[in-house]
Amino acid sequence: MPQGSWVSQLLLCCCFICFSVSAQSLDESSRNQLLQAPTIQHKVAAFKQLIIDDEIDSLNFALQRLALLQQEAVRFLLLRTLEQEKTIFSASVERFVEQQRLIPPVYYLTNQGEGFEFSTPAFDYPSVASRLVKTWQQEKGILDFVMKVEQHELSLPQWLSKNKRQYHARESLLIQELGSLSESGVDYLVKQVIDASIRSWLPSTRVMAALARTSQNQDIYRLLWLMKSDEYSEAELTRLSGLNDDFSVQQVMAASHNPSLKAQAIEALVQLNPMPETVKTYLVQTLSQEEAPYVAQILVKAGYGNWLDELLKANRQMKLRVLSQALR
């Protein structure tokens, strides 16, 4: 075992021995005075420099030289400073923080409730240490994901499906980081989804909608509109409906082929003002299909009755009786 590691383990054991004494009560005023004391503030600043210099053994020895009450106050303030500054630290610093979670507090505040009382740590450094460790783990997960995508070393189906307990968290991470990926990284993920060799697998609509929105890839949108619609595909259709560029309009028309999205898509197309010629052509095609009555009614409500009347006169292949009823 390396000497540094051996020393850290010995110091940790000493901490447990020191903290094995029974709990001590401390009042709120004394706690606050101690946290604000210049001597404590000076110690925190000095110990922070030891962390910056990666002198963890020296830090542990210095902590042990303090009185027990001062130790707890300094541990709390030092860890809170690390949490607030959100700095990247060495592995030895991370081990030091992890060890603080295991050291039980001795000093407690007694709080009065309605007919009962309860105690909380006066200097809850284990909770601060736990938050720090959790944050670092999350940041490492994000960095690992981004690096693997950018280096084209992440199998998306395996990464999303390997651990079912982490599935939702990994979906959220993917969606959160899509905007920070390079074009090459996004294209790498897109190719995995549309690749014929993995066509039997698709991410959830939640991921597909985010990937489509970020990549603007027609094949991803095509797959999204083929999937069973839900709140995520509906939300993406709503977003596209608020845009007037050619690509968005094309996707709204494509979404209308999904039976569950048809009504939302048709209504969005009819509301376009001015209505593009491509949309008019598309609506004319729908007027020759089974949804003709529904489309005709929407057009009439939107003020396109005269246009429908002209279509009837010019195109006898349309369902004349159905359209005539809609125009009444």
N, C-alpha and C positions, 0 to 999 in steps of 0.2 A: 504494500500500500504506500503511495507517495507520502512524503513527510507532511506536506500541507494538508492533505486529506486526513491524515492521522491526527494532526493537531486540532483540526476542526471538529472531528468526532469527539476528542477528549474534552474540548471546550463545551460542546453540546451536552455531554454527560454532566459536566460541572453545573451547567445551567439547570438541568433537571434536579440536581441535588439541592441547589440554592433555592429553587422555586417549590420545593416539596413542603415548605412550611405552610401552616394553615392560613386561610384567607384573612386579610386585614381590611378593616373598614376605613374609608377615607371620605371626607365631606367635599362637596362641590367647590367650595371656596378655596380650600387647600389645594385641590387639584389644579384649578385655574391659576392660582398664584405660582405653583411649581412650573407649569408649562410656560409661563411668561417670565420666569426668573432669568436674569442675564447669564448666570452660570450655566443653566441648562441650555440656553440658546447658543452659548459659546461652545459647549460640548457637541451639540448637534452639528454646528458648522465644521468643527474639527473632524468629527467622525465622517461627515460627508466627504471631506477631502480624502480621507483614508479609502473610501469607496471609489472615488475617482481615480486614486492611485492604485487601486486593486490590492490594497494591503488588508486583506480580510482577517488574517491571523492577528495582526496588530489591533484591528478593530475589536475583535472578540476579547482580547486581553484587556484593552482599555475599558470595555464595557464591564468586565468582571471587577474592576477596581472601584467602580461606583457603588454607592449604597443602593440597596435593593429598590427603594422608592425612586431614586434618580434613574436607575437602570430602566425601569418601566417607562418613565416619562420620556427618556431619551430614545428608547426603542420606538415608541409611538411617534414622536416628532420626526425622527429620522426616516422611518418608513413612509410617513405621510408626505414628507418632502420628495421622496423618490416617486411616489404615486402622482404627485402634482406636476412634477417636471417631465414625466414621460420620456425619460432618457433610456437609450439602449445600453445595457450593462453586460459585463463579462459573465461567463458561466459560474465563476466563483462567487460573484455577487448574487446571482440567482440562487445558488445553493444557500447562501447566507439568509436570504429572504425566506426561502422555503423552511429553513430551520426555525425561524421566528414563529411560524405557525404552530410549532410543536411545543413551545415554551408556555406553560399555563400562567396566566396573570395571577398575582397575589393580592393586589389592591383592588377593592370593589367599592362602588358607590351604592348606597342603599336608597331605593326610591319607594315612596309611599303611594299606595293606591287606595281604592275605596274598600277599606276593611282588610287590606293585605299589603305586604311589602315585598319587593323583589330587588335583587342585586344585579348590577351590570359592571363589567370591568371598567376601572377608572381610566385605564390606558389600554384600549382594545387593539393592541398591535397585531395579535393573530388575525383579526378580521382584515386589517389593512394589508398584511402580508398575503392573505388568501386572495384578495382582489388583485394585487400585483401579479401573483403567479398566474391567475386566470387570464389577465390582460396579456401577459407575455405569451402564454400558450396560444391565445387567439391571434396575436400578431405573427407568431411563428407560422401558424396555419395559413394565414393570408399570404405571407412571403413565400412559403413553400408552394402554394397553389399558383401564384403568379409566375414564379421562376420556372416551374414545370411546364406551364402553358407556353410561356415565351420561348422555352427551349424545345418545345414540341415533344415533351416526354410524359404528358399526362393523358391516360386513357379515360376519357370522360365517362363511358358506360361503367367501367370498373370503379372509378373514383366515386361516382354517385351511388352505386349499388352495393359496394363492398361492405359498408357498415350501415345497417338499417337504422340504428339508433342515432346516427349522425346525419341521416339523409336530409332532413329538413334544414339543419344547420349548414350543411354543405351547399344546398340549393341557395340559401340566403347569401352565403359567401360568394358563390358564383355570380349571382345577380348583382350583388354589391360591387364586385370588382370588374365587371364587364366593361364599364366605362373607362377603367384605368389601363386596360390591355391595349397593346399595339394592334394595328390592323392585321398584322401577321398572326398574332395570338388569337384574335377573334376568328379569322379565317380558318385557323387550325381546328377550333372547336366546331365551327360550322361544317367543315368537311366531315368530321366524325359523325355528325347527326344525319347528314344527307347521303353519306356513303352507302351504297347498295349492300355492302357486306354486313352492315349492322342495322338494316332497315327494320328488322324485327324488334328493335329497341328504340324507344324515343323517351326523352326527358318528359317531365310533367308539362302541362300547358303553362304553368307558372314560369318555368325556365324557358320554354319555347317562345313565349311572348316577349320575354326580356331579350333573348338572343335575336329574335326577329327585329325588334326595335333598334337594337344596337348595330346589327350587321346590315340591315336593310337588304337582306338576301331574299330573292324571290322564292327560292326553293324552300327556305325555312318557313316563309309565310304560307306557301302551298301546303306544307305538312301541318302547320298550325290550324289552317282552315279545315283540314281533313279530320282533325282530332275532335273528340266529343267536346262541345263548347262548355265553358264554365265562366266564372267571374273574371278570369285572367284574359281569355280570348275576347270576351265581351268588352273588357276595359281597353284592350288594344284596338279593337274595332272602333270604339268611341273616340280614342285618341286620333286615329287615322281620319275619322269622319270630320274632325275639326281642322284638318289640313286641306289645302286646295291644290297641292302640287300633283303632277301627273302620276307619280309613283303611288301616293296615298290613295288617289281615286281608283287606280287599277286594283289595289289591294281590297278596297271596299267592295268593288264589283266581284272580285274573286271570293270574298267572304260570303257573298250572297248565295253561293252554291251549297253552303252548309245549311241544311234545313233549319237548324236551331238559331242560326244567325241571319237567315234570309230577311225576316221582317225588319230587324234593326238596320241591316245594310241597305235595303231598298228605300226605307224612309230617309236614311242619310243621303242617298244619291238624289232623291227627289228634292231635297232641301238645298241642293247646290244652286247658287245663283251668282253669275249666270251658269246654266247647265252646259257642260262641255259636250261637244258633238259625239265624243266617244260614249258618254253616258246616255245620250239620246238614242244612239244606235243600239246600245245594250238594252235599254228599256223597251225599245221596239221589238227586240228579239223575245223578251220576256212576255210581251203581249200576245205572242203566238204560242205560248206554252201554258201549262196547267195553272200557273199562278197569275194568269191574265186578269181575273176579276179583282184580286187583291191589289195588284199593281195599278190597275185602272182607277180604283177607288182612291188610292193614295194620291195619284196624279190629279184627280179632280179636286180633292181637298186642298192640294197645294196650288190650285189655280191654273192647271194645265188642261182644262176642259176643252178649250178651243183647239189646242194642239192635238188632242186625242180625236176631236171631230175631223180635223184635216187628215189625220192618219187613216181614219175609217174610209174617207172618200178616196184616198190614194192607194190604199192597200186592202183589197178584198179578201186576202188570205187570213186576216185576223178573225178572231172569234166575234163576229158582228153582233150576235144577240147579247153576249156577255158584256161587251163594251158599250153597247147601246143602253143597257140597263144602268151601267155606271154613270153614263152621261145624263141621265134623266134628273 
